[in-house]
């Protein structure tokens, strides 16, 4: 299955910007209406955006970012103080235009990153079409997951262009949003200029670490980071959600500590890295990027439906890149079909409510196809043959 689209399809940044705006506006008007009830209290459907927007207001008010503020929103702010500072432009905006602006940034960043991939134009276009459904789902939840996918993919694209400064900026930026961006740093193993990358990463890391001192004191910033750390530690607890942990628990009744499953996942993740002689193979690198995008979701015990834009993008890159270089596999197509049906469509109203409530949600069917695809990517990486390199990669 491979759609050959005209090479002129979505080649200019303005076209991607227009598509990002369109997705954002449609998602906001279609979904973010009315209220939702949590713990017997009503909150707006744009609760996630309100959390982000309010984080800057709490930061300048010298409040603890990581406490509950039930008078304003449900749930906790879980990102860094630097992220709260970055929300400054949204703070004075009314909710509707601010939300659209936020969603445009998220959508456009992912679309730009796909456009930056070192693959043929029809492959980029087909990847884009495949992820659109999941991108709309992510946008409707006004979270940062499309942005996170774009940061990791964009870093890969900069690595491919031998621009370690920009690659490190995107990865450090992602790290200060969600900790799992740390997995993306494994990409630097495939490229030269490792020393430069490490120095740039340290520089960006220090800058982002202390950036909130523009408006808070060093003592207050220390307290915020301590509070953030305590929140992340507490977040390691149950419940299990759309992850390998949730799959093993609901399907097989296997419920060991998350630590052991995570260690097993890290070992499998690192197995392809033993094939150092393949690092200069672009196919190997692109498939490893796909593995990263899947791994950070399926081994996150707190993964939610809206986070799967990251995993689905990894699936699309893996499948359509292989099709683009002439590697067709019936098993791959079946897996892709399962991802589309059970990951992309099963949580929607296209599935009857009785199926969603009694089968899809209890048996974490949104996550299962992505787990199988990740296993297949590991297999592909371990079986891949050497190919001529497009750029020289260091060992």
Buried (B, 14 or more C-beta within 10 A) or exposed (E): EBEEBEEEBBEEEEBBBEBBBEBBBBBBEEBBEEEEEEEEEEBBBBBBBBBBBBBBBBBEEEBBBBEEBEEBBBEBBBBBBBBBBBBBEBBEBEBEEBBBBBBBBBBBBBBBBBBBBBBBBBBBBBBBBBBBBBBBBBBBBBBBBBBBBBBBBBBBBBBBEBBBBBBBBBBBBBBBBBBBBEBBBBBBBBBBBBEBBBBBBEBBBEEBBEBBEEBBEEEBBEBBBEBBEEBEEEEEEEEBBBBBBBBBBBEEEEBEEBEEBBEEBEEBBEEBBEBEEBBBBBBBBBBBBBBBBBBBBBBBBBBBBBBBBBBBBBBBBBBBBBBBBEEEBEEBBEBBEBBBBBBBBBBEEEBEEEEBEEEBBEBBBBBBBBBBBBBBBBEBBEEBEEEEBEBEBEE
